Amino acid sequence: MASEATTLQELLVSSLAQTDALAKLLIEKGVITQQEFLAKISEERVTYQRMLNLWGLWLRFSVVLLALSVVALVEGVLLSQFGFGWFLLALAITLYVVKKFARRLLGWER
């Protein structure tokens, strides 16, 4: 086990150097062509971009869910003393706001 900590930058540089060296060797030996290598990079870039987009969607969803939970808690605490009717009214308003803005907050609508 290494005694010193490895930084993210060192890991990234090492990974890029290994990938570059491997690709150059495979191209030089004639195992693959440069065009095949570039095509595969394009395919993988799309895959990784989709994964990052899903991560962003989950993050936005979590933020919206947390905000709605806080709103529901506040509504429940503040409106419980006024009766169930006021709570239902506040719930209806909250659902309207969610319907109106959630798609935009989640990035589904541009």
PATIMAR-629554 format. One record per residue: residue number from 1; chain; x negated, y, z of N, C-alpha, C in turn. Coordinates in steps of 0.001 Angstrom, whole numbers, plus 500000, padded with zeros to 6 digits. Atoms other than C-alpha are relative to their C-alpha. Layout:
BEGIN
+-----+----+--------+--------+--------+--------+--------+--------+--------+--------+--------+
:   i : ch :    n_x :    n_y :    n_z :   ca_x :   ca_y :   ca_z :    c_x :    c_y :    c_z :
+-----+----+--------+--------+--------+--------+--------+--------+--------+--------+--------+
: NUM :  A :      X :      Y :      Z :      X :      Y :      Z :      X :      Y :      Z :
...
+-----+----+--------+--------+--------+--------+--------+--------+--------+--------+--------+
This chain:
BEGIN
+-----+----+--------+--------+--------+--------+--------+--------+--------+--------+--------+
:   i : ch :    n_x :    n_y :    n_z :   ca_x :   ca_y :   ca_z :    c_x :    c_y :    c_z :
+-----+----+--------+--------+--------+--------+--------+--------+--------+--------+--------+
:   1 :  A : 499157 : 498819 : 500000 : 500000 : 500000 : 500000 : 499115 : 501240 : 500000 :
:   2 :  A : 500807 : 498781 : 500103 : 498647 : 503430 : 499085 : 500133 : 500822 : 501271 :
:   3 :  A : 499976 : 499220 : 498763 : 497661 : 505600 : 502000 : 500504 : 501413 : 499788 :
:   4 :  A : 499516 : 498645 : 500245 : 498573 : 508862 : 500327 : 501331 : 499968 : 499246 :
:   5 :  A : 498671 : 499943 : 500621 : 502016 : 509900 : 499198 : 499871 : 500353 : 498518 :
:   6 :  A : 499968 : 499716 : 501425 : 502772 : 509910 : 495485 : 501114 : 500991 : 499729 :
:   7 :  A : 498993 : 498990 : 500294 : 504564 : 512951 : 494183 : 500828 : 499581 : 498791 :
:   8 :  A : 499136 : 500263 : 501145 : 507389 : 512901 : 491684 : 499285 : 500354 : 498699 :
:   9 :  A : 500734 : 499586 : 501196 : 505174 : 514735 : 489200 : 498974 : 498937 : 499603 :
:  10 :  A : 500968 : 501050 : 500301 : 502464 : 512052 : 489480 : 500683 : 498772 : 499418 :
:  11 :  A : 499254 : 501145 : 500522 : 505043 : 509310 : 488934 : 500472 : 500246 : 498576 :
:  12 :  A : 499525 : 499657 : 501336 : 506469 : 511103 : 485913 : 498861 : 499975 : 498987 :
:  13 :  A : 501151 : 499983 : 500908 : 503043 : 511697 : 484343 : 499515 : 498579 : 499730 :
:  14 :  A : 500440 : 501381 : 500160 : 502034 : 508069 : 484945 : 500946 : 499220 : 499089 :
:  15 :  A : 499006 : 500703 : 500805 : 505274 : 506746 : 483461 : 499939 : 500439 : 498538 :
:  16 :  A : 500082 : 499487 : 501370 : 505017 : 509001 : 480400 : 498726 : 499520 : 499307 :
:  17 :  A : 501265 : 500452 : 500583 : 501363 : 508059 : 479839 : 500079 : 498520 : 499622 :
:  18 :  A : 499875 : 501427 : 500288 : 502148 : 504332 : 480042 : 500897 : 499768 : 498791 :
:  19 :  A : 499066 : 500155 : 501120 : 505091 : 504645 : 477672 : 499349 : 500442 : 498696 :
:  20 :  A : 500666 : 499478 : 501193 : 503074 : 506727 : 475207 : 498920 : 499033 : 499513 :
:  21 :  A : 501062 : 500931 : 500368 : 500125 : 504329 : 475285 : 500562 : 498714 : 499408 :
:  22 :  A : 499380 : 501225 : 500494 : 502353 : 501288 : 474822 : 500587 : 500197 : 498601 :
:  23 :  A : 499414 : 499725 : 501308 : 504221 : 502874 : 471920 : 498910 : 500138 : 498935 :
:  24 :  A : 501092 : 499831 : 500970 : 500968 : 503891 : 470194 : 499350 : 498666 : 499659 :
:  25 :  A : 500578 : 501313 : 500266 : 499523 : 500398 : 470592 : 500899 : 499145 : 499114 :
:  26 :  A : 499064 : 500790 : 500808 : 502652 : 498738 : 469194 : 500055 : 500500 : 498564 :
:  27 :  A : 499978 : 499425 : 501354 : 502675 : 501128 : 466222 : 498689 : 499690 : 499282 :
:  28 :  A : 501309 : 500269 : 500609 : 498907 : 500708 : 465581 : 499856 : 498537 : 499608 :
:  29 :  A : 500101 : 501437 : 500277 : 499191 : 496888 : 465713 : 501012 : 499555 : 498943 :
:  30 :  A : 499021 : 500340 : 501018 : 502102 : 496990 : 463266 : 501191 : 499207 : 500523 :
:  31 :  A : 498865 : 500724 : 499422 : 504593 : 495419 : 465678 : 501292 : 500748 : 499713 :
:  32 :  A : 498861 : 499145 : 500328 : 506980 : 498336 : 465185 : 499486 : 501178 : 499175 :
:  33 :  A : 500372 : 498782 : 500735 : 507014 : 501376 : 462928 : 500355 : 501213 : 500851 :
:  34 :  A : 499703 : 498769 : 499264 : 507099 : 504938 : 464136 : 501477 : 500370 : 499850 :
:  35 :  A : 498583 : 499711 : 500219 : 510572 : 505331 : 462597 : 500878 : 499148 : 500911 :
:  36 :  A : 499244 : 500865 : 499089 : 511855 : 502334 : 464576 : 499900 : 500499 : 501436 :
:  37 :  A : 500213 : 499483 : 498647 : 510343 : 503771 : 467736 : 500832 : 501255 : 500243 :
:  38 :  A : 499234 : 498759 : 499848 : 511922 : 507199 : 467181 : 501505 : 499728 : 500006 :
:  39 :  A : 498573 : 500353 : 500012 : 515302 : 505614 : 466371 : 500416 : 499432 : 501354 :
:  40 :  A : 499686 : 500594 : 498699 : 515172 : 503607 : 469604 : 500013 : 501064 : 501091 :
:  41 :  A : 499997 : 498892 : 499031 : 514280 : 506741 : 471575 : 501310 : 500768 : 499919 :
:  42 :  A : 498731 : 499285 : 500173 : 517345 : 508471 : 470113 : 501150 : 499223 : 500629 :
:  43 :  A : 498952 : 500831 : 499396 : 519568 : 505549 : 471145 : 499945 : 500068 : 501522 :
:  44 :  A : 500156 : 499985 : 498539 : 518162 : 505497 : 474668 : 500341 : 501359 : 500585 :
:  45 :  A : 499672 : 498655 : 499527 : 518525 : 509265 : 475005 : 501504 : 500154 : 500171 :
:  46 :  A : 498537 : 499951 : 499911 : 522258 : 508929 : 474318 : 500472 : 499236 : 501237 :
:  47 :  A : 499625 : 500808 : 498830 : 522520 : 506184 : 476960 : 499729 : 500748 : 501298 :
:  48 :  A : 500345 : 499273 : 498780 : 520709 : 508232 : 479591 : 500852 : 501255 : 500170 :
:  49 :  A : 499156 : 498805 : 499917 : 522722 : 511345 : 478736 : 501392 : 499638 : 500505 :
:  50 :  A : 498698 : 500457 : 499506 : 525956 : 509395 : 479292 : 499953 : 499731 : 501496 :
:  51 :  A : 500130 : 500272 : 498562 : 524685 : 508235 : 482683 : 499949 : 501300 : 500793 :
:  52 :  A : 500073 : 498714 : 499305 : 523832 : 511808 : 483662 : 501347 : 500698 : 500001 :
:  53 :  A : 498672 : 499395 : 500053 : 527254 : 513003 : 482509 : 500935 : 499351 : 501014 :
:  54 :  A : 499174 : 500687 : 499006 : 528921 : 510346 : 484670 : 499626 : 500433 : 501409 :
:  55 :  A : 500434 : 499542 : 498678 : 526818 : 511416 : 487650 : 500578 : 501379 : 500284 :
:  56 :  A : 499443 : 498664 : 499824 : 527910 : 515030 : 487120 : 501497 : 499964 : 500245 :
:  57 :  A : 498560 : 500138 : 499809 : 531541 : 513960 : 486850 : 500304 : 499535 : 501421 :
:  58 :  A : 499777 : 500478 : 498638 : 531335 : 512026 : 490120 : 499709 : 501076 : 501031 :
:  59 :  A : 500327 : 498919 : 499078 : 529687 : 514973 : 491818 : 501117 : 501040 : 500034 :
:  60 :  A : 498904 : 499024 : 500056 : 532384 : 517400 : 490619 : 501268 : 499431 : 500637 :
:  61 :  A : 498839 : 500644 : 499406 : 535112 : 514914 : 491570 : 499905 : 499995 : 501520 :
:  62 :  A : 500190 : 500030 : 498550 : 533648 : 514569 : 495065 : 500214 : 501375 : 500621 :
:  63 :  A : 499817 : 498639 : 499487 : 533576 : 518345 : 495527 : 501480 : 500369 : 500003 :
:  64 :  A : 498566 : 499701 : 500069 : 537200 : 518696 : 494382 : 500752 : 499210 : 501075 :
:  65 :  A : 499345 : 500814 : 498984 : 538255 : 515819 : 496649 : 499745 : 500542 : 501403 :
:  66 :  A : 500321 : 499410 : 498700 : 536463 : 517372 : 499626 : 500795 : 501284 : 500227 :
:  67 :  A : 499242 : 498754 : 499870 : 538090 : 520747 : 498959 : 501475 : 499719 : 500266 :
:  68 :  A : 498589 : 500343 : 499788 : 541539 : 519155 : 498716 : 500229 : 499422 : 501394 :
:  69 :  A : 499878 : 500556 : 498655 : 540938 : 517259 : 501950 : 500009 : 501107 : 501051 :
:  70 :  A : 500046 : 498865 : 499063 : 540036 : 520480 : 503756 : 501302 : 500793 : 499930 :
:  71 :  A : 498737 : 499282 : 500167 : 543098 : 522234 : 502310 : 501132 : 499230 : 500669 :
:  72 :  A : 498947 : 500810 : 499389 : 545331 : 519336 : 503389 : 499915 : 500037 : 501521 :
:  73 :  A : 500174 : 499928 : 498553 : 543875 : 519402 : 506886 : 500488 : 501345 : 500546 :
:  74 :  A : 499572 : 498666 : 499561 : 544408 : 523152 : 507203 : 501517 : 500137 : 499898 :
:  75 :  A : 498544 : 499934 : 500150 : 547947 : 522896 : 505832 : 500701 : 499201 : 501094 :
:  76 :  A : 499379 : 500838 : 498980 : 548768 : 520066 : 508222 : 499945 : 500630 : 501378 :
:  77 :  A : 500150 : 499404 : 498670 : 547411 : 521858 : 511262 : 500822 : 501282 : 500127 :
:  78 :  A : 499329 : 498700 : 499916 : 548810 : 525308 : 510475 : 501511 : 499901 : 499842 :
:  79 :  A : 498568 : 500047 : 500296 : 552213 : 524249 : 509178 : 500767 : 498988 : 500836 :
:  80 :  A : 499295 : 500998 : 499204 : 553008 : 521442 : 511608 : 500954 : 500642 : 501007 :
:  81 :  A : 499149 : 499334 : 499017 : 554490 : 523921 : 514069 : 501262 : 500613 : 499375 :
:  82 :  A : 498845 : 499386 : 500657 : 556909 : 525328 : 511458 : 500993 : 498993 : 499446 :
:  83 :  A : 499068 : 501028 : 500453 : 558492 : 522038 : 510483 : 499587 : 499378 : 498676 :
:  84 :  A : 500334 : 500808 : 501165 : 558419 : 519532 : 507698 : 500306 : 500717 : 498688 :
:  85 :  A : 499635 : 499278 : 501224 : 560098 : 521798 : 505141 : 498882 : 500906 : 499507 :
:  86 :  A : 501105 : 499117 : 500385 : 557266 : 524323 : 505171 : 498795 : 499190 : 499523 :
:  87 :  A : 501101 : 500853 : 500425 : 554753 : 521513 : 504912 : 500223 : 499511 : 498564 :
:  88 :  A : 499690 : 500453 : 501362 : 556531 : 520159 : 501805 : 499817 : 501124 : 498985 :
:  89 :  A : 500189 : 498853 : 500890 : 556541 : 523646 : 500272 : 498510 : 500232 : 499732 :
:  90 :  A : 501449 : 499821 : 500167 : 552800 : 524022 : 500891 : 499407 : 498868 : 499171 :
:  91 :  A : 500460 : 501138 : 500780 : 552226 : 520547 : 499474 : 500336 : 500177 : 498522 :
:  92 :  A : 499598 : 499762 : 501391 : 554161 : 521440 : 496315 : 499115 : 501067 : 499356 :
:  93 :  A : 500873 : 498950 : 500530 : 552116 : 524618 : 495867 : 498591 : 499443 : 499747 :
:  94 :  A : 501326 : 500591 : 500159 : 548890 : 522674 : 496386 : 499952 : 499090 : 498778 :
:  95 :  A : 499963 : 500886 : 501166 : 549894 : 520049 : 493814 : 500070 : 500790 : 498697 :
:  96 :  A : 499946 : 499149 : 501188 : 550738 : 522809 : 491329 : 498615 : 500561 : 499680 :
:  97 :  A : 501342 : 499446 : 500212 : 547309 : 524398 : 491820 : 499048 : 498917 : 499504 :
:  98 :  A : 500850 : 501107 : 500455 : 545619 : 521012 : 491433 : 500286 : 499694 : 498535 :
:  99 :  A : 499629 : 500293 : 501389 : 547548 : 520336 : 488227 : 499477 : 501079 : 499061 :
: 100 :  A : 500400 : 498876 : 500830 : 546661 : 523776 : 486910 : 498476 : 500087 : 499818 :
: 101 :  A : 501427 : 499716 : 500034 : 542933 : 523850 : 487748 : 499081 : 498788 : 500076 :
: 102 :  A : 500879 : 501152 : 499785 : 541624 : 520316 : 488420 : 499273 : 499574 : 498722 :
: 103 :  A : 500649 : 500412 : 501252 : 540950 : 519476 : 484770 : 498836 : 500912 : 499657 :
: 104 :  A : 501076 : 499050 : 500279 : 538872 : 522623 : 484384 : 498847 : 499813 : 500993 :
: 105 :  A : 501041 : 500194 : 498997 : 537011 : 522012 : 487658 : 499203 : 498713 : 499772 :
: 106 :  A : 500677 : 501251 : 500265 : 536194 : 518454 : 486636 : 499270 : 500008 : 498663 :
: 107 :  A : 500698 : 499898 : 501269 : 534916 : 519628 : 483250 : 500650 : 499248 : 498870 :
: 108 :  A : 499298 : 500716 : 501059 : 537542 : 517788 : 481211 : 500583 : 500934 : 498968 :
: 109 :  A : 499419 : 498995 : 500880 : 538794 : 520985 : 479622 : 498992 : 501114 : 499858 :
: 110 :  A : 501019 : 498950 : 500198 : 536493 : 523552 : 478091 : 500609 : 501254 : 499459 :
+-----+----+--------+--------+--------+--------+--------+--------+--------+--------+--------+
